[in-house]
Structures are given as structure tokens and as C-alpha cells.
């Protein structure tokens, strides 16, 4: 797997989410294309969640991200 920035991953997630919603509206939620996109989105979200804890505070494109720990 290659490294991507958190911002790039966020962009990919949002793009795939929009595509999946469009596919679901066009073909239905149980269509194989919608399910495939949903599974791809799940993987991207898992990757995103795994990488967020590695960045306690990040400044990207002028926005600060601060992570809060659950007790």
C-alpha cells in the first residue's frame, strides 16, 4: 500500500460516497455495483480511522485537526 495524506484520503472518501449514493439512486441499494462501492468505502474509512490516531494534531491546508481520546 502506498502512503497518502489524510486530506487525499478524505477527498477519496467523499468522492466515493457521492458515487455510491448516485449509484444507489439509479440502480438501487441492493445492486451489486452499489454494494461494491459500499465495500470500497468501508475499506477507505477503515484506513482513515487507522491513520488518524498517528496524528495527534495536524495542520493541513490551514485547518487544525485535534484528536480527543476516549476515556
C-alpha positions in Angstrom: 0.0 0.0 0.0 1.2 3.5 -0.8 1.1 6.5 1.6 -1.5 9.2 1.0 -2.1 12.3 3.1 -5.2 12.5 5.3 -6.5 15.2 3.1 -6.2 13.0 0.0 -7.9 10.1 1.8 -10.8 12.5 2.8 -11.2 13.5 -0.8 -11.3 9.9 -2.0 -13.9 9.1 0.7 -16.1 12.0 -0.2 -15.9 11.2 -3.9 -16.7 7.5 -3.5 -19.6 8.4 -1.1 -21.1 10.6 -3.7 -20.7 8.0 -6.4 -22.2 5.3 -4.2 -25.3 7.5 -3.4 -25.7 8.2 -7.1 -25.5 4.5 -8.0 -27.9 3.6 -5.2 -30.4 6.1 -6.5 -30.0 4.9 -10.1 -29.8 1.2 -9.6 -31.0 0.6 -6.0 -29.3 -0.2 -2.7 -29.1 -3.9 -3.4 -27.5 -3.7 -6.8 -24.0 -5.3 -7.0 -22.4 -2.0 -8.1 -23.8 -0.2 -5.1 -22.6 -3.0 -2.7 -19.1 -3.0 -4.3 -18.8 0.8 -3.8 -20.0 0.4 -0.3 -17.4 -2.2 0.5 -14.7 0.0 -1.1 -15.9 3.0 1.0 -15.8 0.8 4.1 -12.1 0.0 3.4 -11.2 3.7 2.9 -13.0 4.6 6.1 -11.1 1.8 7.9 -7.8 3.1 6.5 -8.8 6.6 7.6 -9.6 5.6 11.1 -6.4 3.6 11.5 -4.3 6.6 10.4 -6.0 9.3 12.4 -4.5 8.3 15.8 -1.0 8.7 14.4 -1.6 12.4 14.0 -2.3 14.0 17.4 -2.6 17.4 15.8 -2.2 18.1 12.1 -2.3 21.3 10.2 -3.3 20.7 6.5 -4.4 23.4 4.2 -4.9 25.8 7.1 -7.2 23.6 9.2 -6.2 22.2 12.5 -7.3 18.7 13.5 -7.2 17.8 17.2 -7.8 14.3 18.3 -9.7 13.6 21.5 -9.0 10.4 23.4 -12.0 8.4 24.7 -11.7 7.6 28.4 
